[in-house]
Amino acid sequence: MELNNRYGGISPRVIRNIRYQAARLARSGALPGMGKDDIEQELMLDLLRRKDRFDPARASFDTFADRVIQHRVASLTAPTTRLRAERITVSIDVHLSAGTND
């Protein structure tokens, strides 16, 4: 099932950038356990959290959003974040079989 998230009030250019980055990261496999939709939501959530820091005197919102998205992609793909994600996405079967003494 494909999700079609709608982001009212956000520039179509910013939405396209988020979707492009999410699809690129999902194809690369750099974030184990996260699909395209998960990555898209993570990028949008980070942008929404930081939008209060936007200063129109410094740049347009689209430019601000591009920077926020770029930085979040970089932090998500940093080695420590990738390793932490790999540790978190362990199959439940591993835990069940590791605890039994059959």
N, C-alpha and C positions, 0 to 999 in steps of 0.2 A: 504494500500500500504506500503510495507516494503522498507525502504531505505537501500541501500548497499553503504555506504560511503567508499571511497577509500582514504587512507592516504599514499601517496607516500613519501618515505624517512623515515618513522617511522617504528621501529622494530615491526615485527608481534607479539612478546611477549607483547609489550606495548599496541598494538591495542586490543589484547585479554583481557588484564587487564581492559582497558577502557570499552569494551563491557560487560565484566562480571560485573563490578561495576555498569554500567548503568542499566543492566537487574535486578540486585539485588535491586537497589534503586527503580526502577519502580514497581517491585513486592511488595515491602514493603509498598508502598503508602506514604512514608515519604515526598515526594515532590508533593503536590497537584498541578494539572495543568500541570505537566511535564511528558511526556511519555519517553520511553526508548531512542528514537532517540534524543529528546531534551536534555536529561541528557548526552548522549554520546557526543553530540556536545559541550555541556558546558564543559565537562571534557577535550576534545581535545583542545578547544579554550584556556582554562586556561594553558594547557601544552605548546601550541605554544606561548602564551604570555610570558611564563617564560623561554623558552629554551635558551635565551641569557644569563641567569644566570648560565648555566651549566658550571662546571669546571671539565674537564677530569682528573685533578690531584687529585680530591677528590673521585670520584666514576665513574662508567660506566653510560652511558646515561639511560640505562634501570633502574638502581637503582634510579637515579635522577627522572626519570619519575614516578616510583612507589611512591616516596615520594610526588611529586607534586599532583598526583592523590589522594593519601590518604588524604592529607590536604584539597583538594577541596571537597572531599566527606564529610569530617568532618565539613567543613564550611557550605556546603549546608544543612546538616542535623541538624545543631545547632538550638536550639529552636527559636532564634530571626529570623533566616532566614526562618524557616518553617512558623512562624506566619506572617511574611511579605508576603510570597508567598500566604498564605491563603487569606490575605486581597486583594491582587492583582487579584486573580482568582475568582472574584465574577461574577455571571451570569449577562449578560446584561439585562435580564428580571427583575432583582431586581431593577435596576436603572430606568427602564421604568415604572414599577408599583409603585415605591415609589414616583415618581414625579407627578402622576395624582391624582386628587381628585374626583374620581368617586363614 
